[in-house]
């Protein structure tokens, strides 16, 4: 009986110094350097919240792109910029995240993009895990 890898994700981190600098790896992919700002860390890698923003952006981007491609839309360029706003009190995780989708295309209307973003939110696992705890706004800019 083979295990469905889409249902399981394995990762590991390895401490690299006497502070909190880690190499993180997921299932044989290239390692990612993870650290924290001084004095706790040495600022030698991404912080966990930075990686989280990248994770949310790539998850949302994947969902949006899959939906647009199913609609046979052409995409010349695609970018998501994310800004996370942290809580003042501990734990100082994100209270709000703004995503700005920048897309260059000649055949996607604002109405279609609104629909795609609304459809993408529940199918992005990262978005669905946090949207009850973090205010997330998704805006877009379409260039031709």
N, C-alpha and C positions, 0 to 999 in steps of 0.2 A: 504494500500500500504506500503510494507516494504522498508526501506532504505537500499541500498546496502552498507554495512560497508567497502567494499574494495575501495569505492570511497570517503570515508570521514575518516579523522583521527582527533580525538579530544585530546587535551592535556591541562594540567594546570600546573602552577608553583605557589608555595606558598613561600613567603619570610620567612626565619627562624630567621634572626637576623637584626642588624641595618646596615649591609653592603650589600652584594649581594649573600648571601648563600640561595639557593632555594632548595626545594624538587620539583622535576618534576615527573609528573605521566601521563601516557597515558592509557586511557580506563581501569582503574582498575588493571593494572600491578603494580608490586612493585615499590615504588618511587626510583628515582635516585637523588643522591646528586649532586648539581651543584653549583660551586663557582668560584672564580677567585683568582689570586695570590695577595699577599699583595703589596701595602697598600689598594688596592680597595676591595679585599676580604680577606678571612682567609685561603685559600687553603684547604678547608674542603670537596671538592668534585671535580668532573670532570669539566674542563672548557668546554665552548660551542664548541670550536674547537676540543678538545679531543673527545667529543661525536660525532662530525661530522665525524672524522676519523673512529670511531667505526661504525657509520652508513654506511659510504661508504664501509667499509670492509665487513660488514655483508650482505649488499645488493649485492655486487659483488660476495661474496662467495655463497650466495643463488643461484644466477643466474648460476654460474659455476657448482655448485653441481647438480642442476636440470638438466642441459644439459648433464653432465657426466652420471647421473643415467639413463636418457633416452637412452643413448648409451650403457647401461648395463655394465658400467665400475665399477670395484671394487675400493673402497677407504678405505685404512686402517687408515690413519690420514690425516687431512686437517687443515691448518693454513694460515692465511694471516697476514703479518706484514705490517704496513703502516707507512710511514714517510711523514709528511707535512712540507713544507718549506714556511715560511711566508714572505709576502712583507715587505719591509723596511718602506714604507710610510703608513699612515693611509688611509683607514681602513686596518689593518695588517692581512687580511685574507690570505689564502693559494694562492701562485702563482704556486706551483708545489706539486704534491703528487705522491709518489712512492709506489706501492703495490707489495709485493713479496708473491706469492702463493707457499706454501710448501705442497706438496702432496706426500703421500706414497702409492704406488700402484704397481701392477705387470702387468697391462694391458692397460696403456695409453702411447701413443707415443708423442714425441714432436710435430709432425705434428697435431695430434688430439688435443693436448692442445692449440696450436696456434689457431686452428679453434674455439674451445670452447670459448676461451677468446675473440676473435673477435665477436662471436655471443652473448656473455654475456653482452658486453658493452652497446648496445642499449636497452636491456631489463631490465637493472638495473636502476630504476627511479632516484636514487641519482646520479649515474654516468652521466646519460643523462641530468640531470638538470645543472651540473656544467662543463661538458667537453668542452664547448666553452669558458669558463672563466678561467679554471685552467688546466695547463698541467698535464695530468695523464699518468704515465707509469705503465704497468703491466708486471712483469716478473714472472717466476716460476722456481721451482726446483722440479724435480721428483726423488724420492728415491724409490728403490724397496725393 
